[in-house]
């Protein structure tokens, strides 16, 4: 009886120990499975950097349509001066008259020049006859070769004197240098003229398309090239009546004193309203696809560093939930805003008052926008 009781109690105790071991085993297994489940959710999510709250401002496009004052002119605009000294005999043209190249405009006294021409003609006739006689005698061995050569040279000199006399007579007639309009006349019959650069007779302006010279700041020269579209506005006209034109010259040199470069523009066509000397405003309107646009951004978007016009700087923009870097050129520094040119687009969200710890690629969350 006692042995059976002890055996029964031992069996009961063994069963209890077995149940306790199974319970502990299940408890540990459950903990392991829960830990594995937590690891299986997203290991990177547990270590991901939280988005940085930022304030942004939209990049505002700036119309690069600055106006530059100038005056219209044409390349061929000259005062015709006398080529000889003498009294004006005839004035053959009047103000407002159209002239053709080579057309006589003014005639100076020609009596003396005509007499000198006649003398030269007679002298040539004499020396030609003299040379013909000497050559015949030389062929007969009557005169020497030196005598024949002397008469030949004298004949040639007489021919040159004749050409000189003809040229002097021609210089008494002042002719139009090119086709155009005679816009001013100072020549008066009976007036004595002296062959001098200061002696002005008439002013002739060619029928060319008008041009204007402007001086563009160096910072505005980027992308400005020959062929760029411009608009030319006369003083008092509205933009709707602006005349189309194009850039025909951009100086390769910059004036160090004014920090500008010469740019010449030309109207696309002649127009009666585009008078030579008229005051105009030239607008560098229109852009080619290769040019970058100008944008205005807040100064605080650059942090606290010192900004220098013409230098390059870096901006951060909020794009697709992350900070992205943009390189820009500083064009003009205003008060609270900076004009830049670079890889920006209309509507780009520029991060302002950014943290020093914010780097390109970091996640960001837009919390507000500044005007």
Secondary structure, DSSP 4 states (H G I P E B T S, - for coil): -HHHHHHHHHHHHHHHHHHHHHHHHHHHHHHHHHHHHHHHH-HHHHHPPPPEEEEEEEPEEE----EEEEEEE-S-EEEE--SS-EEEEEE---TT-EE-TT-EEEEE--HHHHHHHHHHHHHHHHHHHHHHHHHHHHHTTSS-HHHHHHHHHHHHHHHHHHHHHHHHHHTTEEE-SSSEEEEEE---TT-EE-SSTT---EEEEESPPPEEEEEEEGGG-TT--TT-EEEEEETT--GGGPEEEEEEEE-SS-BTTTTEEEEEEEESS--TTS-TT-EEEEE-----TTSPPEEEEEGGGGTTS---TT-EEEEEEEETTEEEEEEEEEEEE-SSEEEEEES--TT-EEEES--TT--TT-BEEEEEE--
